[in-house]
Amino acid sequence: MGRRGLADKGDSTRGRILDEAVRIASRDGLGGLSIGVLAAALDMSKSGLFAHFGSKEALQIATLEHAAARVRERTAPGAQLPPGPERVRFLFRAIQGWIDDPGLPGGCPITGACIEFDDRDGPVREALTGLQRRSTERSMALFAEFADPGQDLEQLAFEFRAICLAYHHAARMLREPRAGDWARNALESLIEKARRPTAGA
Amino acid sequence: MGRRGLADKGDSTRGRILDEAVRIASRDGLGGLSIGVLAAALDMSKSGLFAHFGSKEALQIATLEHAAARVRERTAPGAQLPPGPERVRFLFRAIQGWIDDPGLPGGCPITGACIEFDDRDGPVREALTGLQRRSTERSMALFAEFADPGQDLEQLAFEFRAICLAYHHAARMLREPRAGDWARNALESLIEKARRPTAGA
């Protein structure tokens, strides 16, 4: 099955292949995902997958982008809410649902890859920084809807990411039943801070 | 060189061996650290290291404990400061120095292992949760020195860890020059929140 063959089977086949790749990257780390490992998991030919993805790195990047698309599917409905803090709360709940997804045996593969690839220059790292930049921009845009004009949106986005990372740690590593409460309380403090009038305004 | 032989060489030899193990775990992940890899990096015999550590898992646990001891060397001088928020600031700066350490090519090996082993039950995971619990207890004790009595210390410790994780991400993954400023600003907000009188007090 060459590039054309796989494309002919439509997006759903590609989606199913990449869902499995996301699962493997969650369990074993993105470095543990190769065309051979994926072919074995799917009982497909290695040459077919190789013809489609071209290289291990291209497969890793496609997997990250697929994971990011899955996150966006969860976060996108927040745009139906009126502008304001409820959209930030929705965004957090959507990310929380992704982190808790039982289909991700080892947690968010993007978060894992950030630890794995932070010191490895190359196209995978570049793809990751691009994904992180876009997620920062999305949370900045949501805070901009209700934050005091003197607030630093990048600062708020940093603190929003902090809550997501700490939730991942508390829920996945510590298996702490209060992880969700702690994250929600931290988010309410952050929303309150965002609204607070600043001297610089 | 058996267990006795290595012990005879004193703590400094063991320390140098484990410093190299910490470096490898930082670069390749804790899963990438084995007795064979470490023996090759140190140009030592595999059988000597095996006799000393006994198993890959025991080596991984000794490496995590050694990394935690290195962190404590950095954080311990904070006890010389008078009780209060300056100790929390010192703790953060000490952790920041560790995260930025050029001897750690891929960032903090404990943070990396938390992502790698969160789904792998066994002694390595247990050692990790023990280390995380102790670090939570230490930051809770520091916040207890100045927080309003109605504040939830576990909540504050969660938010303190959030800042450390987000600093690691922004400095190591995003290579963001403002990472330190963002983390310091977030920490000041957290200190302010800790001091704020609560309805529950």
Interface residues (C-beta under 8 A of the other chain):
Chain A: R27 G29 G31 P105 G106 G107 T111 G112 C114 I115 E116 F117 D118 D119 L128 T129 Q132 R133 D152 E154 Q155 F158 E159 R161 A162 I163 L165 A166 H169 A170 R172 M173 L174 R178 A179 W182 A183 N185 A186 S189 K193
Chain B: R27 G29 G31 P105 G106 G107 T111 G112 C114 I115 E116 F117 D118 D119 L128 T129 Q132 R133 D152 E154 Q155 F158 E159 R161 A162 I163 L165 A166 H169 A170 R172 M173 L174 R178 A179 W182 A183 N185 A186 S189 K193
